[in-house]
Amino acid sequence: MTDLAFSPHLLDLVLIVTVAEFIVLGLVNSRARRGLQWPDLAMALAPGFFLMLAFRLAQPQSLTVPTLLCLSAAGLLHAFDFYRRHVAIGAPSSSKTKA
């Protein structure tokens, strides 16, 4: 049984989308003056970006289905985390009391 493999250029596309995500979110957040600011955004995206980059450099021939499933799960969790942070920043603080 042969293992189904995909082009490593798929991971290149994911890396490009991650860079675009950083730029778009940074611009939107800086214009709206809410959400994660540039340093926080960089610290949130950099670890995953460099892990994907390291994997891309270490496995240049192909991407297997389990690898793509792991990358997909990481992407979904990443999107959920950003959504959760965005909602938390936009929610009023419960520690503020009326005077």
DSSP file (Angstrom, degrees, kcal/mol; ACC not computed):
  #  RESIDUE AA STRUCTURE BP1 BP2  ACC     N-H-->O    O-->H-N    N-H-->O    O-->H-N    TCO  KAPPA ALPHA  PHI   PSI    X-CA   Y-CA   Z-CA
    1    1 A M              0   0    0      0, 0.0     2,-0.3     0, 0.0     0, 0.0   0.000 360.0 360.0 360.0 125.3    0.0    0.0    0.0
    2    2 A T        -     0   0    0      1,-0.1     2,-0.4     3,-0.0     0, 0.0  -0.612 360.0-117.5 -86.8 145.8    1.5    3.3   -1.0
    3    3 A D        -     0   0    0     -2,-0.3     2,-0.3     1,-0.1    -1,-0.1  -0.666  27.3-120.2 -82.3 129.9    1.3    6.3    1.3
    4    4 A L        -     0   0    0     -2,-0.4    61,-0.9     1,-0.0     2,-0.3  -0.558  39.5-176.7 -70.1 127.4   -0.7    9.2   -0.1
    5    5 A A  E     -A   64   0A   0     -2,-0.3     2,-0.3    59,-0.2    59,-0.2  -0.946  13.3-153.1-130.7 150.3    1.6   12.2   -0.3
    6    6 A F  E     -A   63   0A   0     57,-2.9    57,-2.3    -2,-0.3    62,-0.0  -0.803  34.3 -84.8-119.7 160.8    1.1   15.8   -1.3
    7    7 A S    >   -     0   0    0     -2,-0.3     3,-1.5    55,-0.2     4,-0.4  -0.321  29.0-131.0 -62.7 141.5    3.4   18.5   -2.7
    8    8 A P  T >> S+     0   0    0      0, 0.0     4,-1.4     0, 0.0     3,-0.6   0.642 101.0  80.0 -68.5 -11.7    5.5   20.4   -0.1
    9    9 A H  H 3> S+     0   0    0      1,-0.2     4,-2.0     2,-0.2     5,-0.1   0.725  79.7  67.6 -68.0 -18.9    4.3   23.6   -1.9
   10   10 A L  H <> S+     0   0    0     -3,-1.5     4,-1.8     2,-0.2    -1,-0.2   0.912 101.2  46.5 -63.1 -42.1    1.1   23.2    0.0
   11   11 A L  H <> S+     0   0    0     -3,-0.6     4,-2.4    -4,-0.4    -2,-0.2   0.853 107.4  57.4 -68.5 -34.1    3.0   24.0    3.2
   12   12 A D  H  X S+     0   0    0     -4,-1.4     4,-2.2     1,-0.2    -1,-0.2   0.912 106.1  50.5 -59.0 -41.5    4.7   26.9    1.4
   13   13 A L  H  X S+     0   0    0     -4,-2.0     4,-2.5     1,-0.2    -2,-0.2   0.903 108.5  51.3 -63.1 -41.9    1.2   28.3    0.8
   14   14 A V  H  X S+     0   0    0     -4,-1.8     4,-2.1     1,-0.2    -1,-0.2   0.893 109.2  51.1 -63.1 -39.7    0.3   27.9    4.5
   15   15 A L  H  X S+     0   0    0     -4,-2.4     4,-1.9     2,-0.2    -1,-0.2   0.905 110.6  48.5 -63.8 -41.2    3.5   29.8    5.4
   16   16 A I  H  X S+     0   0    0     -4,-2.2     4,-2.4     1,-0.2    -2,-0.2   0.902 110.3  51.2 -65.4 -41.0    2.5   32.6    2.9
   17   17 A V  H  X S+     0   0    0     -4,-2.5     4,-2.7     1,-0.2    -1,-0.2   0.877 107.4  54.2 -63.9 -36.7   -1.0   32.7    4.4
   18   18 A T  H  X S+     0   0    0     -4,-2.1     4,-2.2     2,-0.2    -1,-0.2   0.910 109.1  47.1 -64.0 -42.3    0.5   33.0    7.9
   19   19 A V  H  X S+     0   0    0     -4,-1.9     4,-2.1     2,-0.2    -2,-0.2   0.919 113.3  48.8 -64.2 -42.9    2.6   36.0    6.9
   20   20 A A  H  X S+     0   0    0     -4,-2.4     4,-3.0     1,-0.2     5,-0.3   0.894 109.1  53.5 -63.0 -39.5   -0.5   37.6    5.2
   21   21 A E  H  X S+     0   0    0     -4,-2.7     4,-2.8     1,-0.2     5,-0.4   0.919 107.7  50.8 -60.3 -44.1   -2.5   36.9    8.4
   22   22 A F  H  X S+     0   0    0     -4,-2.2     4,-2.2     1,-0.2    -2,-0.2   0.932 114.1  43.8 -58.8 -47.3    0.1   38.7   10.5
   23   23 A I  H  X S+     0   0    0     -4,-2.1     4,-2.5     2,-0.2     5,-0.2   0.939 116.8  44.7 -66.7 -47.8    0.0   41.7    8.2
   24   24 A V  H  X S+     0   0    0     -4,-3.0     4,-2.8     2,-0.2     5,-0.2   0.947 116.5  44.7 -64.3 -49.4   -3.8   41.9    7.9
   25   25 A L  H  X S+     0   0    0     -4,-2.8     4,-2.8    -5,-0.3     5,-0.2   0.900 113.5  51.8 -62.7 -39.6   -4.5   41.3   11.6
   26   26 A G  H  X S+     0   0    0     -4,-2.2     4,-2.2    -5,-0.4    -1,-0.2   0.921 113.1  43.9 -62.3 -44.4   -1.8   43.8   12.5
   27   27 A L  H  X S+     0   0    0     -4,-2.5     4,-2.2     2,-0.2     5,-0.2   0.924 115.8  47.2 -67.1 -44.7   -3.2   46.5   10.2
   28   28 A V  H  X S+     0   0    0     -4,-2.8     4,-2.4    -5,-0.2     5,-0.2   0.933 115.0  46.2 -62.2 -45.9   -6.8   45.9   11.3
   29   29 A N  H  X>S+     0   0    0     -4,-2.8     5,-1.2    -5,-0.2     4,-1.2   0.876 112.9  48.8 -67.4 -37.2   -5.9   45.9   15.0
   30   30 A S  H  <5S+     0   0    0     -4,-2.2    -1,-0.2    -5,-0.2    -2,-0.2   0.865 114.6  45.4 -72.3 -33.6   -3.8   49.0   14.8
   31   31 A R  H  <5S+     0   0    0     -4,-2.2    -2,-0.2     1,-0.2    -1,-0.2   0.894 118.8  40.9 -73.3 -39.8   -6.4   50.9   12.9
   32   32 A A  H  <5S-     0   0    0     -4,-2.4    -2,-0.2    -5,-0.2    -1,-0.2   0.633 101.3-136.7 -81.7 -14.0   -9.3   49.8   15.1
   33   33 A R  T  <5S+     0   0    0     -4,-1.2     2,-0.3     1,-0.2    -3,-0.2   0.856  72.7  89.1  56.3  38.3   -7.1   50.3   18.2
   34   34 A R      < +     0   0    0     -5,-1.2    -1,-0.2    -6,-0.2    -2,-0.2  -0.955  60.3  43.3-151.1 167.4   -8.3   47.0   19.7
   35   35 A G  S    S-     0   0    0     -2,-0.3     2,-0.3    50,-0.1    51,-0.0  -0.423 104.6 -19.9  87.8-170.2   -7.2   43.4   19.4
   36   36 A L        -     0   0    0     -2,-0.1    -7,-0.1    46,-0.1    -2,-0.1  -0.545  67.8-136.4 -75.0 133.4   -3.7   42.1   19.6
   37   37 A Q     >  -     0   0    0     -2,-0.3     4,-3.0    -8,-0.1     5,-0.3  -0.364  35.2 -86.9 -83.7 170.2   -1.1   44.7   18.9
   38   38 A W  H  > S+     0   0    0      1,-0.2     4,-2.7     2,-0.2     5,-0.2   0.857 125.6  45.2 -49.2 -50.9    2.0   44.1   16.7
   39   39 A P  H  > S+     0   0    0      0, 0.0     4,-2.2     0, 0.0    -1,-0.2   0.920 116.9  45.3 -63.4 -41.2    4.3   42.6   19.4
   40   40 A D  H  > S+     0   0    0     -3,-0.2     4,-1.6     2,-0.2    -2,-0.2   0.892 113.7  50.2 -67.1 -39.0    1.6   40.4   20.8
   41   41 A L  H  X S+     0   0    0     -4,-3.0     4,-2.1     2,-0.2     5,-0.2   0.908 110.1  50.1 -64.4 -42.8    0.5   39.3   17.4
   42   42 A A  H  X S+     0   0    0     -4,-2.7     4,-2.7    -5,-0.3    -2,-0.2   0.909 110.8  49.2 -62.5 -42.2    4.1   38.5   16.5
   43   43 A M  H  < S+     0   0    0     -4,-2.2    -1,-0.2     1,-0.2    -2,-0.2   0.796 112.1  49.5 -69.6 -26.6    4.6   36.4   19.7
   44   44 A A  H  < S+     0   0    0     -4,-1.6     4,-0.4    -5,-0.2    -2,-0.2   0.855 121.2  32.5 -77.8 -35.5    1.3   34.6   19.0
   45   45 A L  H  X S+     0   0    0     -4,-2.1     4,-2.3    -5,-0.1     5,-0.2   0.787 102.5  73.9 -93.3 -29.8    2.2   33.7   15.3
   46   46 A A  H  X S+     0   0    0     -4,-2.7     4,-2.8    -5,-0.2     5,-0.3   0.882  92.0  53.1 -58.6 -45.8    6.0   33.2   15.4
   47   47 A P  H  > S+     0   0    0      0, 0.0     4,-1.9     0, 0.0    -1,-0.2   0.942 114.4  41.3 -58.1 -47.7    6.2   29.9   17.2
   48   48 A G  H  > S+     0   0    0     -4,-0.4     4,-2.4     2,-0.2     5,-0.2   0.894 114.3  53.4 -65.2 -39.7    3.8   28.1   14.8
   49   49 A F  H  X S+     0   0    0     -4,-2.3     4,-2.5     1,-0.2    -1,-0.2   0.937 111.4  44.5 -60.5 -47.5    5.4   29.8   11.8
   50   50 A F  H  X S+     0   0    0     -4,-2.8     4,-2.4     2,-0.2    -1,-0.2   0.814 111.1  53.8 -71.9 -28.8    8.9   28.7   12.7
   51   51 A L  H  X S+     0   0    0     -4,-1.9     4,-2.3    -5,-0.3    -1,-0.2   0.922 112.0  45.1 -66.3 -43.3    7.7   25.2   13.5
   52   52 A M  H  X S+     0   0    0     -4,-2.4     4,-2.5     2,-0.2    -2,-0.2   0.906 113.7  50.1 -65.1 -40.2    6.1   24.9   10.1
   53   53 A L  H  X S+     0   0    0     -4,-2.5     4,-2.3     2,-0.2    -2,-0.2   0.913 110.4  49.5 -64.4 -42.8    9.2   26.5    8.5
   54   54 A A  H  X S+     0   0    0     -4,-2.4     4,-1.9     1,-0.2    -1,-0.2   0.913 112.3  48.0 -62.4 -42.5   11.5   24.0   10.3
   55   55 A F  H  X S+     0   0    0     -4,-2.3     4,-2.3     1,-0.2    -2,-0.2   0.910 110.4  52.1 -63.9 -41.1    9.3   21.1    9.1
   56   56 A R  H  < S+     0   0    0     -4,-2.5    -2,-0.2     1,-0.2    -1,-0.2   0.895 112.2  45.5 -62.5 -40.3    9.3   22.4    5.6
   57   57 A L  H  < S+     0   0    0     -4,-2.3    -1,-0.2     1,-0.2    -2,-0.2   0.806 115.9  46.4 -73.5 -29.3   13.1   22.6    5.5
   58   58 A A  H  < S+     0   0    0     -4,-1.9    -2,-0.2     1,-0.2    -1,-0.2   0.787 120.8  35.6 -83.8 -28.4   13.5   19.2    7.1
   59   59 A Q     <  +     0   0    0     -4,-2.3    -1,-0.2    -5,-0.2     3,-0.1  -0.634  65.8 155.5-124.7  71.9   11.0   17.3    4.9
   60   60 A P        +     0   0    0      0, 0.0    -1,-0.1     0, 0.0     3,-0.1   0.632  61.9  65.2 -77.3 -11.0   11.2   18.9    1.4
   61   61 A Q  S    S-     0   0    0      1,-0.2     2,-0.3   -54,-0.1    -2,-0.1   0.925 108.3 -25.5 -82.8 -44.9    9.9   15.9   -0.6
   62   62 A S        -     0   0    0    -55,-0.2     2,-0.5    -3,-0.1    -1,-0.2  -0.986  45.3-123.8-163.0 165.6    6.3   15.4    0.4
   63   63 A L  E     -A    6   0A   0    -57,-2.3   -57,-2.9    -2,-0.3     2,-0.1  -0.990  28.7-146.5-119.9 126.6    3.6   15.9    3.0
   64   64 A T  E  >  -A    5   0A   0     -2,-0.5     4,-2.3   -59,-0.2     5,-0.2  -0.425  27.8-105.0 -88.4 166.7    1.7   12.8    4.2
   65   65 A V  H  > S+     0   0    0    -61,-0.9     4,-2.6     1,-0.2     5,-0.2   0.912 120.2  52.1 -59.1 -46.5   -2.0   12.7    5.3
   66   66 A P  H  > S+     0   0    0      0, 0.0     4,-2.3     0, 0.0    -1,-0.2   0.896 109.6  50.9 -58.9 -37.3   -1.2   12.5    9.0
   67   67 A T  H  > S+     0   0    0      1,-0.2     4,-2.5     2,-0.2    -2,-0.2   0.932 111.0  47.3 -63.7 -44.9    1.1   15.6    8.7
   68   68 A L  H  X S+     0   0    0     -4,-2.3     4,-2.4     1,-0.2    -1,-0.2   0.868 110.5  52.6 -65.1 -36.0   -1.7   17.5    6.9
   69   69 A L  H  X S+     0   0    0     -4,-2.6     4,-2.5     2,-0.2    -1,-0.2   0.912 110.6  47.4 -64.7 -42.1   -4.2   16.4    9.6
   70   70 A C  H  X S+     0   0    0     -4,-2.3     4,-2.4     2,-0.2    -2,-0.2   0.918 113.0  48.2 -64.6 -43.3   -1.9   17.7   12.3
   71   71 A L  H  X S+     0   0    0     -4,-2.5     4,-2.2     2,-0.2    -2,-0.2   0.891 112.0  50.2 -63.9 -38.7   -1.3   21.0   10.5
   72   72 A S  H  X S+     0   0    0     -4,-2.4     4,-2.5     2,-0.2    -2,-0.2   0.920 110.6  48.8 -65.5 -43.7   -5.1   21.3   10.0
   73   73 A A  H  X S+     0   0    0     -4,-2.5     4,-2.5     1,-0.2     5,-0.2   0.912 111.4  50.2 -61.8 -42.3   -5.8   20.7   13.6
   74   74 A A  H  X S+     0   0    0     -4,-2.4     4,-2.3     1,-0.2    -1,-0.2   0.903 110.8  49.8 -62.8 -40.7   -3.1   23.3   14.6
   75   75 A G  H  X S+     0   0    0     -4,-2.2     4,-2.4     2,-0.2    -2,-0.2   0.905 111.3  47.9 -65.0 -42.2   -4.7   25.8   12.2
   76   76 A L  H  X S+     0   0    0     -4,-2.5     4,-2.4     2,-0.2    -2,-0.2   0.916 113.3  47.5 -65.3 -43.1   -8.2   25.3   13.6
   77   77 A L  H  X S+     0   0    0     -4,-2.5     4,-2.4     2,-0.2    -2,-0.2   0.887 111.3  52.4 -64.0 -38.1   -6.9   25.6   17.2
   78   78 A H  H  X S+     0   0    0     -4,-2.3     4,-2.3    -5,-0.2    -2,-0.2   0.928 110.2  47.3 -61.9 -47.0   -5.0   28.7   16.2
   79   79 A A  H  X S+     0   0    0     -4,-2.4     4,-2.3     1,-0.2    -2,-0.2   0.902 112.3  50.2 -63.1 -41.3   -8.1   30.3   14.7
   80   80 A F  H  X S+     0   0    0     -4,-2.4     4,-2.7     2,-0.2    -1,-0.2   0.905 109.8  51.2 -63.2 -41.5  -10.2   29.4   17.8
   81   81 A D  H  X S+     0   0    0     -4,-2.4     4,-2.5     2,-0.2    -2,-0.2   0.917 110.6  47.6 -62.9 -44.4   -7.5   30.9   20.1
   82   82 A F  H  X S+     0   0    0     -4,-2.3     4,-2.4     2,-0.2    -1,-0.2   0.902 112.8  49.1 -64.6 -39.9   -7.5   34.2   18.1
   83   83 A Y  H  X S+     0   0    0     -4,-2.3     4,-2.5     2,-0.2    -2,-0.2   0.929 111.1  50.0 -62.7 -44.8  -11.3   34.3   18.1
   84   84 A R  H  X S+     0   0    0     -4,-2.7     4,-2.1     1,-0.2    -2,-0.2   0.905 112.6  46.8 -61.0 -42.9  -11.3   33.6   21.9
   85   85 A R  H  X S+     0   0    0     -4,-2.5     4,-2.2     2,-0.2    -1,-0.2   0.898 111.2  52.0 -66.1 -40.3   -8.8   36.4   22.5
   86   86 A H  H  X S+     0   0    0     -4,-2.4     4,-1.8     1,-0.2    -2,-0.2   0.919 111.6  46.0 -63.4 -43.9  -10.7   38.8   20.3
   87   87 A V  H  X S+     0   0    0     -4,-2.5     4,-1.4     1,-0.2    -1,-0.2   0.896 112.0  52.0 -65.1 -40.4  -13.9   38.2   22.2
   88   88 A A  H  < S+     0   0    0     -4,-2.1    -2,-0.2     1,-0.2    -1,-0.2   0.870 110.0  48.5 -65.4 -37.0  -12.1   38.6   25.5
   89   89 A I  H  < S+     0   0    0     -4,-2.2    -1,-0.2     1,-0.2    -2,-0.2   0.872 113.7  47.0 -70.6 -36.0  -10.6   41.9   24.5
   90   90 A G  H  < S+     0   0    0     -4,-1.8    -1,-0.2    -5,-0.2    -2,-0.2   0.680  93.7  93.3 -80.2 -18.3  -14.0   43.2   23.3
   91   91 A A  S  < S-     0   0    0     -4,-1.4     2,-0.1    -5,-0.1     3,-0.1  -0.513  85.0-108.9 -77.6 141.9  -15.9   42.1   26.4
   92   92 A P        -     0   0    0      0, 0.0     2,-0.2     0, 0.0    -1,-0.1  -0.422  39.4-104.4 -67.7 145.5  -16.4   44.6   29.2
   93   93 A S    >   -     0   0    0      1,-0.1     3,-0.7    -2,-0.1    -4,-0.0  -0.509  18.4-151.5 -73.4 134.1  -14.4   43.8   32.3
   94   94 A S  T 3  S+     0   0    0     -2,-0.2    -1,-0.1     1,-0.2    -3,-0.0   0.600  90.6  70.5 -80.8 -10.8  -16.4   42.3   35.2
   95   95 A S  T 3  S+     0   0    0      2,-0.1     2,-0.4     0, 0.0    -1,-0.2   0.643  77.4  93.6 -81.0 -13.1  -14.0   43.7   37.7
   96   96 A K    <   -     0   0    0     -3,-0.7     2,-0.3     1,-0.0     0, 0.0  -0.664  61.9-165.0 -80.9 130.2  -15.1   47.3   37.0
   97   97 A T        -     0   0    0     -2,-0.4     2,-0.2     2,-0.0    -2,-0.1  -0.824  23.3-106.5-114.1 154.5  -17.9   48.4   39.4
   98   98 A K              0   0    0     -2,-0.3    -1,-0.0     1,-0.1     0, 0.0  -0.568 360.0 360.0 -78.2 141.5  -20.2   51.3   39.2
   99   99 A A              0   0    0     -2,-0.2    -1,-0.1     0, 0.0    -2,-0.0   0.446 360.0 360.0 -89.5 360.0  -19.5   54.2   41.6
